[in-house]
Amino acid sequence: MFWNRLSLRHGLIAAGTVVALLAGCTHPSVKPVSPSTTTTTDTPVTWNTLPPTSDTEVVAGFKAWRAGCVKLQNDAVWAKPCQAAAKLPLSPAAVRDFMQSQLDIYALGTDEGREGLITGYYEPVYVGSLTRTAKATVPVYAVPDDLIVVALDEVYPELKGKRLRGRLKGRTLVPYDAASTIASNGSKAPVIAWLTNPMDLQFLQIQGSGRVQLPGGRQLRLAYADQNGRPYRAIGKWLVEQGELKSADVSMQSIRAWATAHPARIADMLASNPSYVFFERKPDSNDGPSGSLNVPLTAGYSVAVDRRAIPLGSLVWMSTTTPDGLNLSRPVAAQDTGGAIAGTVRADLFLGTGDSAGELAGRMKQAGRLWLLWPRGVALPSASAK
């Protein structure tokens, strides 16, 4: 079968910048949890068990979650709490009272423990052009005219979420071209922008959305539109296997530095990842990019989660640290998903736009805990319903 095994997100993909670059190499202090081999536990706890945080953090996290309520107006679980939240003044006392009166708390974990992995992702900005120039020679493609996508659950309900991607060869559906073929031969797709560096395109595809800095100051916003159906292979892992980098040293910065030092081998490195992402233009805006919930993400307070463990739209309490060792405890909004986000205690924190956010995302790989804040009196969904 050649359906997409990366489970690409609607907005941003392959969440967890470091994890996406390594795909399998793990932080020494965090044991990865596979949802297919562990038992999830949602244990009810009291409010005083939550790690403390400031009023500023509580209000900011609540505000980010409330912004997503526009997509939950008809949701059986969240419609009523969202209606109540819409009328709430943004004062610390009102927000804390709302949470404690309207929501129950469940400590998330598995039979392997309650500590998991917290990573970060961001929206990159790359120099480019709307037309090909002497410097801007790397095309960013829209969805190809010959790409065919088949939703398998329309025939086989047990394959919910699985999609077959390919192209027609005569009357036969065959796998779509791999990334290396597209890079060499082009694609039957409109070019929506041109970048100046092939590494910029690779990182844009890993993040799944971004901005192109155009001449004159305008920034063109791009978002994930579709994918070629090939499995994602981490270029960082390829560099480790080649003996070029140690797994502990893999980051966007180290990969880019290696590419700068070895321009003749860039094509070989990129060819190790057959996955290829196609993009679409989005309206110009200063808001964050849209995630899987299709609402703008809030820097520092929107997270990507595994929706099998945490339903989209949920309010979550997160406790972790920054790469510099500072404690980070706050409510966050589950508004996105991603292929590298798998497991019960697993979250990817959206960190913003541009180089500073990217530098932080490149280092964010922390141990952490999660608590699900769920409407009082509403039964938790089964794993199959999330």
N, C-alpha and C positions, 0 to 999 in steps of 0.2 A: 504494500500500500504506500501511496505517496501523499497522504494528507499531511497537513502542517503539524508536526510534532512539537513545535515550540509554544503553541497556544499564545499567539501574539495578541497583545492587548489592543483595544480600540484606539486609544490615544497614544500613550507611551508604551514601549515594549521592552522586553528583556530587562525588567527592573532590577535594581541592584547593580550599580555600575561595575564594581569589582567582581561580583559573582558572575555577571554576564560575560566579563572578559576572561574569567577563569573556568567557569562552568564545571565545577567538580572539585576544585582545590578549595580547602576549607580553612577557616580561621582556627588556630590551634585551641582556642578557649571555647569554641562553640561547636557542639556536635550537631550536624545536620539531621533533620527529622524528615523522614519520608512518610507522606500521608497514606501510602499504600501498605506500609508495614507496621504502623503504630496505631494505638487506640487513642482517640481524642477524648479528653476529659474537660467538661465545662462545669466547674465547681462553684456554686453560689457562695459569695462572701459578703461581708459587711463593708460599708463605706469607709470605716476607720482603718481597714486593712490596706487601702490604696496608699501608695507613696505620696507624700504631701507635695503641693505645688503652689505657685503664686496665683493671686487673683487675675493677674494679666494673662497668664497661660490658660486659665480656665475659660475666660471670656473669649480669647482668641480661638481656642479649639472649638468651643461651642459655635462661634460665628462661622467658622469654616464648615462645620457640619450642617448648620442651618441653611447655608447657601446651597447645599445639595438637596434640600427639601423640595425644590422646584421639580425635581425628577421623581419624587416619592409621594406626590399628591394622591395617587390612586393605589398606593402600596398598602396591602392589608395590615402590615406590621407598623409602618412608620407614618401613615397618613395622619392619625390622630395626634401623636406627639409633635409632628411637624406643624400642625395647625395651632397647637398650643404654643410652640416655640416662636411662631411668626409674630405673636402679640407680645412677646416677652421683652422688657427693657434690657439693654446690654449692661446691666450692673452685676458685679460679682455676687452679691447676695441673691439676686433674682435667678441668676444662672445656676448657682450652687443649689438653691432650693428646688429649681426645676429638675435638675439631675437626680437629686436625692428623693424627690417625691414621685417622679415619673418613671424612673429607671431602676432596674435591678442590676447587680454586678456579678459577673461570672469570671473567675480566674481561668485562663486558658492554659492548657497543657496537654501532655500525652503521657503514656505509661513510661516514657523515658525521661520525663521531667517537665518543669515549667519554664525553663530558660530556652530562648531561641535566638535567632539572628535578625538584627536590624541593620539594613543597608540604606543607601541614599541614591537618588537619581536627580536629574536636572534637565533643563531645556538649553541646549547649546546654541551659540550664535556663531555662524561661519561666514567668511567673506565670499561673495559670489556676484553673479550677474544674471539678468534675465535673458541675455544673449551670449553666445559663445564669443570669447575674446582670446587674446594671446595668452592670458594668464588663467582665465576661467574655462577649463577644458573638460571638466568632469561632470557628466550629465546627472541630474536628479530626475528620475522618470516618474510619470504618473502611471496609473494602472494600464497595462498593455491591452490593446484591442483584442489580442488572441488568448488572453488568460481566461480560463473557464473555471468557475467555482461551483462545486456541487455540495449542498447541505445534506449530509448523509442521514440526519435524523428525520428528514421528511419521508424516508422509506424505512429506516431502521431507528425507531425511537431510542433504543438502548445506546445509540451512538450520538447522543445529544452533545452538541458543540463541536463535533468532528466535521471537517470540510475537506473535500477532495479538490486539489488544485492541479491544473494541467493545461494542455493545449491539444487541439485536434490534429492528428496525422491521418489523413484520409477520414475514416469513420471511427478511428480508435483514439481514445483519450490517453495521452502519454504524459509523463512527468514534464513540468515546465523547465526551461533552461536553468542551469545552475548559475550562480553569481559570476563565476569565471567566464562562462560563455557569454553572458550579458555584457560583461566588461569588455570582452574582445570583439563581439559581433554587434553589439547594440541591442535594442529592443523595439518591438512594434508598439511603441508608446510615445505619447507626447513628452517632450522635455519641458519641465516647468521651471527649472533653474539650472545654473552652471556653477560649480564650485571650483576652487583653485587647487585642491589637494585631495587625492583619493582617500587619505586617512580621515578627512573631514566627512566624506560620504559614509565611510564605515562606521564612524562614531555616531553620525546622525541616524543610521539604521539601527544601531544598538540602542540608542535612546528612544527612537521611534517618533520623535517630533523635534522641531527646532526652528531657528530663524536664520534667514540668509541676509547678511548685511549688504545692501545694494549701494552702488554709487549714488551719492546725493543724500544719503542718510536714512532712507526708508529701510525697514526690516520686513522681509517677506516671511510670513508664518507658514510652516509646513507641518502636516500631521500624517501619521500612518494611514494608508488607504487599503493596502492589501499586501500580499507576500507571495513568493513563487512556490510555496509548498514544500520546499526543501528543508531538512533539519538544520537547526542552528548549531554551528561548531565554533567554540570560542577561540579567537585568534591568540589570546593570552596563553591558552593551554598549548596551542601549536608552538609558540615560542619556547615554552618550558620543555616540550618534547624535543625540540631542536637543540636544546642546551644553550639557548640564547639568553634566557632569563630564569631566575629562580622563582618558584611560585609565590613566595613571600614578597617578591619585588614587583609583581605584576600590578600595573595601574594604567590608566589612560596616559599618564605622563611618561611612564617608562616605555610603553609601547610606541608612543609617538617619537620619543627620543631614539629608539631602536630604528624606526622607519627612516628618520632623518639621516641616521648614520649608515643605513643600508638601502639606499633607494632602488638598487637593482633587484632586491629580494622582496620588495613590497607586493608585487603581483603574486608571488608564491604564497606569501602569508595570507593575503586576502582570498586566494583561491582555496585555502583550507576551510573556509566557511562558505558552504554552498547556498546558504539562505540569502535572499535578496528582498528588500522591502521597497514597495512603491508608495509614493506620497500624493497628497492633495493639498491645494492651497486653502488656507483659512483666512478669514477676515482679519485685517490689521487690528490689533488690540493690545493694551497694556496688561490685560488679565493674564493669568497663568494659562498654560495649555489645557485642553480638555482631556480628562481621563476616561476610563471605561464607563463611568456614570454619566458622561457627557456634560459635565459641569466644569468650569475653570478650577484648576487645582490651586490651593493656597500654600505658598512656600512655608515649610515648617510645620504645617498642620494637616496636610492631606497625605494619605498613605496608600500604597498599593498592597493588596492582601491576596491570599488564596481564598477565593470565594467559596470553596468547599468547607472552609473553617469559619470564615467571617463573611456574612452576606454584605454585598455592596450597599452603601448608604448607612451602614451602622456607625455608631459612635464607639470609639475604642480608647481605653486609657493605656498609654505607652510609658514604660520606664526603661531607660537605657542611659548611655553616656555618649558624649561627643568623642571624636577621634583624639581630642586633647585631654580627655579624662574628666570633663565636667558632667555632672548629673543632669539628665534630661527627663523630666516627668511632666506629662501633659495629656489632655484629651486630644484625640486626632480623629479625622473623618476618613472612613474607608471608602475612597472614591475612585480607585483604580485597581487594575490587576496586571499581571505580567508573567511571562514564561519562566523567569528565574525565581518567582515567588511561589513556593510550594511548601506547605506545612502549616500546622496550627499556630505555633508561636513564630510567626514570620511576617515581617513588614518592611516596606521600602518607603522611606520618607522623602517626599518631594522637597527639594532644597532651593528651588528658584531657577533663575535664568542667568546665563553668562558664565564667564571664566571663574569667578570666585565661588559660585555655586558648584561648578564642575570640579574645582580643586577639592572642595569639601566632600562631594559625592565620591570622588576617586579614593578617598581615605576612609569612608564610612563603612565599617564592618564590625559592628559591636554586638555584644551579648545584651539581651533585653528580655522583658516580660510584657505580656499583654493581658488586658482585662476587657471583656465585652460588656458594654452598657446596653441593656436590652429592655424594651418596654415592659413595665410591670404588669404581671398577669398574663403575658403572652408566652405561649410555649416556645421553647427554642426549636428551630427547624432541624429536621434530620439532615445528615450529611448529604443525602441525595437531593434535598430540596434547596440547598444553599446555592 
